[in-house]
Amino acid sequence: MGNEISEELRRRGVAASTIREALGDWHTREAERIIVALAKAPATVEALLTIQAEAKAYYRLDKELSSAMNSGNVD
């Protein structure tokens, strides 16, 4: 059973690595876009909530991919 779990984690890590590679420069550009959007946004709650939602989605995606790659021992 331990070997099955290990193999599953490895596959998950490889899949996450493939996804991150497929995202390419989008990963870097999206972080910069969120910062620029925050800097240019009007000082309204609605605008800030929209940017917050985008930033949270980006952060969750990045965290999940990194976690999967780390648990699968994939760089």
C-alpha positions in Angstrom: 0.0 0.0 0.0 2.8 2.4 0.8 4.3 2.0 -2.7 0.8 2.8 -4.2 0.6 6.0 -2.3 4.1 7.0 -3.2 3.4 6.3 -6.9 0.2 8.3 -6.8 2.0 11.2 -5.2 4.7 11.0 -7.9 2.1 11.0 -10.7 0.3 14.0 -9.0 3.6 15.8 -8.8 4.5 15.1 -12.5 1.0 16.3 -13.5 1.4 19.5 -11.5 4.8 20.1 -13.1 3.3 19.6 -16.5 0.5 22.1 -15.8 2.9 24.7 -14.5 5.1 24.2 -17.6 2.0 24.6 -19.8 1.1 27.8 -18.1 4.5 29.2 -19.1 4.9 32.9 -18.8 1.2 33.3 -17.8 2.2 32.5 -14.2 4.6 35.5 -14.0 2.4 37.8 -16.0 -0.7 37.1 -13.9 1.1 38.1 -10.7 2.3 41.3 -12.3 -1.2 41.9 -13.8 -2.8 41.6 -10.3 -0.3 44.1 -8.8 -0.9 46.6 -11.7 -4.7 46.2 -11.3 -4.4 46.9 -7.6 -2.3 50.0 -8.3 -4.7 51.3 -10.9 -8.0 50.3 -9.3 -10.4 52.9 -8.1 -10.7 53.1 -4.3 -14.0 51.3 -4.1 -14.9 48.1 -2.2 -16.2 46.5 -5.3 -12.9 47.0 -7.3 -10.8 45.8 -4.4 -13.0 42.7 -3.9 -12.7 41.8 -7.6 -8.9 42.0 -7.4 -8.9 40.1 -4.1 -10.9 37.3 -5.8 -8.4 37.1 -8.7 -5.4 37.2 -6.3 -6.9 34.4 -4.1 -7.5 32.2 -7.2 -4.0 32.8 -8.4 -2.6 32.0 -4.9 -4.6 28.8 -4.6 -3.5 27.6 -8.0 0.1 28.3 -7.3 -0.1 26.7 -3.8 -1.8 23.6 -5.1 0.7 23.1 -7.9 3.7 23.7 -5.6 2.2 21.3 -2.9 1.6 18.6 -5.5 5.1 18.9 -6.9 6.7 18.9 -3.5 4.8 15.8 -2.3 5.8 14.0 -5.5 9.4 15.1 -5.2 9.2 16.9 -8.6 11.2 20.1 -9.2 
